[in-house]
Amino acid sequence: TSKSAMDALKAVPTIQAMYQVHENVREDKENTATKECIANDGDKGEACAGHYIKCSVSADSKTYTVSVPSKQHSRTFETRTKE
Protein backbone atom coordinates (compact mmCIF):
# COMPACT_ATOMS: atom_id res chain seq x y z
CA THR A 1 0.00 0.00 0.00
CA SER A 2 1.42 3.38 -0.97
CA LYS A 3 2.06 6.18 1.50
CA SER A 4 -0.58 8.34 -0.16
CA ALA A 5 -3.17 5.55 0.12
CA MET A 6 -2.34 4.90 3.79
CA ASP A 7 -2.43 8.64 4.57
CA ALA A 8 -5.82 8.92 2.87
CA LEU A 9 -7.20 5.96 4.82
CA LYS A 10 -5.82 7.25 8.13
CA ALA A 11 -7.48 10.62 7.49
CA VAL A 12 -10.97 9.07 7.34
CA PRO A 13 -12.40 9.60 10.83
CA THR A 14 -14.85 6.69 10.63
CA ILE A 15 -12.15 4.07 9.96
CA GLN A 16 -11.44 2.55 13.36
CA ALA A 17 -8.91 -0.10 12.31
CA MET A 18 -7.15 -1.37 9.20
CA TYR A 19 -6.41 -5.02 8.52
CA GLN A 20 -4.07 -6.64 5.99
CA VAL A 21 -3.72 -10.21 4.78
CA HIS A 22 0.00 -9.69 3.98
CA GLU A 23 2.57 -7.32 5.47
CA ASN A 24 4.08 -4.64 3.24
CA VAL A 25 7.62 -5.87 2.55
CA ARG A 26 8.75 -3.05 0.27
CA GLU A 27 11.21 -0.36 1.40
CA ASP A 28 8.31 1.78 2.67
CA LYS A 29 7.44 -0.75 5.39
CA GLU A 30 5.92 1.95 7.59
CA ASN A 31 2.92 2.00 5.22
CA THR A 32 1.21 -0.96 6.81
CA ALA A 33 -1.35 -1.83 9.46
CA THR A 34 -0.36 -2.57 13.04
CA LYS A 35 1.30 -5.97 13.57
CA GLU A 36 -1.69 -7.56 15.32
CA CYS A 37 -3.88 -6.64 12.32
CA ILE A 38 -1.68 -8.37 9.71
CA ALA A 39 -2.41 -12.06 9.13
CA ASN A 40 0.88 -12.97 7.37
CA ASP A 41 4.23 -11.45 8.38
CA GLY A 42 7.24 -10.91 6.14
CA ASP A 43 8.12 -12.00 2.64
CA LYS A 44 7.85 -15.77 2.70
CA GLY A 45 6.85 -16.24 -0.94
CA GLU A 46 5.83 -19.83 -1.58
CA ALA A 47 6.35 -20.65 2.12
CA CYS A 48 3.58 -18.27 3.19
CA ALA A 49 1.22 -20.03 5.59
CA GLY A 50 -1.80 -18.34 4.03
CA HIS A 51 -3.35 -17.11 7.26
CA TYR A 52 -6.71 -15.38 6.94
CA ILE A 53 -8.76 -12.56 8.41
CA LYS A 54 -12.28 -13.44 9.52
CA CYS A 55 -15.28 -11.15 9.85
CA SER A 56 -18.39 -12.31 11.71
CA VAL A 57 -21.62 -10.31 11.95
CA SER A 58 -23.93 -10.72 14.92
CA ALA A 59 -27.41 -12.15 14.32
CA ASP A 60 -29.00 -8.79 15.11
CA SER A 61 -26.49 -7.03 12.80
CA LYS A 62 -25.63 -4.48 15.48
CA THR A 63 -22.00 -5.57 15.82
CA TYR A 64 -19.34 -7.34 13.83
CA THR A 65 -16.07 -8.91 14.90
CA VAL A 66 -12.88 -8.92 12.86
CA SER A 67 -10.33 -11.52 13.91
CA VAL A 68 -6.81 -12.51 12.91
CA PRO A 69 -6.53 -16.06 14.27
CA SER A 70 -2.78 -16.28 13.55
CA LYS A 71 -2.23 -13.40 15.98
CA GLN A 72 -4.94 -14.35 18.51
CA HIS A 73 -6.42 -10.90 17.81
CA SER A 74 -10.07 -9.96 17.56
CA ARG A 75 -11.97 -6.73 17.87
CA THR A 76 -15.69 -6.06 17.88
CA PHE A 77 -17.19 -2.98 16.26
CA GLU A 78 -20.67 -1.51 16.33
CA THR A 79 -22.42 -1.08 13.01
CA ARG A 80 -23.66 2.34 12.05
CA THR A 81 -27.35 2.98 11.58
CA LYS A 82 -28.62 4.54 8.37
CA GLU A 83 -29.48 8.19 8.73
Secondary structure, DSSP 8 states (H G I E B T S, - for coil): --HHHHHHHHT-TT-----EEE---SS-TTSS--GGGEEE-S--GGG------EEEE-TTSSEEEEEEGGGTEEEEEE-----
